[in-house]
Amino acid sequence: MTTDHPVIVVGYDGTRAARAAVVRGAERVRDGGVLLILRAYRLPPDDDPYGAFHGPRLEDAANLAAQSIDEFAGEEPRLAFVRWERHVADAPAAEALVRLAARRDADEIIVGTRGLSRSGLGSVAAELLQRADRPVTVIPERMLLEHIS
């Protein structure tokens, strides 16, 4: 892991907390380094009777995930000043974040959370804290300032 040119992995799902996590990541890499923005998605299993007719195909789901990141990047002016990459994965979010962080030797993983469980963490943040082998920053939705939304 490096500190001069940090590599930061951020989970993005389109929520206000996820957008705030991307902004926090951009702040961390603004003097060098790279921000890796990951959107994980899940397709219905092959034996799901509704998935075959109503669920997106793999290419469609990947394109929609990538498009959601690109749309946010176009709206968020702070991303214009940092080096960032878009990543999508058909995998559980925590698993995909941990794998990407390991593959790129990231210095930190940042996620947002709505904190809907009794612990105050969302399921992805809670699992990530159990699985990650590097620092994890969790941005709770309730602390967001108006200028982030």
N, C-alpha and C positions, 0 to 999 in steps of 0.2 A: 504494500500500500504506500501511496505517496502523499505528501502534504503540500509540496510545491505546486503540483498540478493535479488537484484532486479529481477523482472519478466518483461521481455520485449517481446512484440508481434511485429513481423516483417511481413509485406506483401511481398510475393515473387511471381514474374511472369516470371522470367527468363531474364529480361532485365538487362542491365548494372547498371541502377539506383537501381533496386531491389537487385542485388548482393551487391552493395555498402551499401544498407540499412542493409542487413544481417551482413556485416562486422562491421558496426557501432554498431549494437546490440550485436555482440560478444564482442566488446571492452567494452561495458557497463556492461556485466555480467562476465567478465573474472575473477574477484575476488570472485565469488560466484553468486548464483542466477541461473536463467534459461532463455534461449532464446526459444521462441515459434515461429516457422517459419510456416506461413500459406500460402497455395496456394488455392485460390478460383477459381472456374470454373463455367461455366454455360452450362447446356444442352439445346438443342433446345426444345421449348414447344411441348407438345404432338400433337398439331394441325398444327405443321410446316410440310408441305408436304415433305420437303427435309430432315428434321431431322431424320425421321424414317428410312431412307435408308442410309444417309451419315454421320449422327452424331454418336458419340460414345455412347455406353450404359453406364449406371451409373457406373457399376463396372470398365469398361475400363477407363472412364474419371477419376475416383478417383485414379485408379492405375497409370495412366499417370501423374497426378498431384503429387502424392507421389514420383514417380520415378524421376520427374524433381528436386525435393528438394534433394533427395538422391544423384543424380548425381552431383549437385552443391556442396553438403557437402563433397563428395569424392574428389572434385577438390580444395576446399578451406581449406588450412592447419590451419587457425585460428579456425575453428570449432572443431578441434581435442582437443582443450584446454579448451572448455567450455561445460557446460551441455546444450543440446538443444533437442527440441522435434519437430517432424513433425506433422502438422495438415493440413487437406484438408477439403474443404466445397463446396457443390453445393449451392452457394448463391452469391449475389453481393458482391464484395470484401470489400467495406467499411462496409457493414452490418456484414459480417463475422468477420472482424477485431474487430469491436466494441463489438460484442457478446463474442468473445474469451477473449478479454481484461477484460470485466466485469466478466465473469465466473472465470477467474484466478486471478482477482484483480491485473491486471498488473500495473506497475508503468509508463509505456510509450508505445506508439505505434510508430513504425518507418516504413516509406514507401519511396520508390523512386518514382520519377516522370520524365516523359519526357517533361512535361510542354507544351503541345501542344495547350492549350486553350489561349484565350486572357489574362486571369488572370496570366498566367505563371505556373499554376498548372494543373495537369491532373485531370480527372473527379473523380478518386478514392480519390486523396489527397484532393480535394476541398470538396467532400462530407464528408470525414472523419473529416475534420476540423469543419464542421457544426454539426456532430453527436457525436463526442467523448466527454467523460466526464473526460478525463485525458490528460496529455501532448501528443502532436503529433509532431514528428520530420519528416520533409520532406527533402529528399536528391535529389536535382535536378541533372539530368543527366549531365548538362553542367558543373558542378563543379568537375566532377570526374577526378581523377588523373590516369595516365597510370598504376600504380601498382595495382589499384583496379580491372581493367578489366580482 
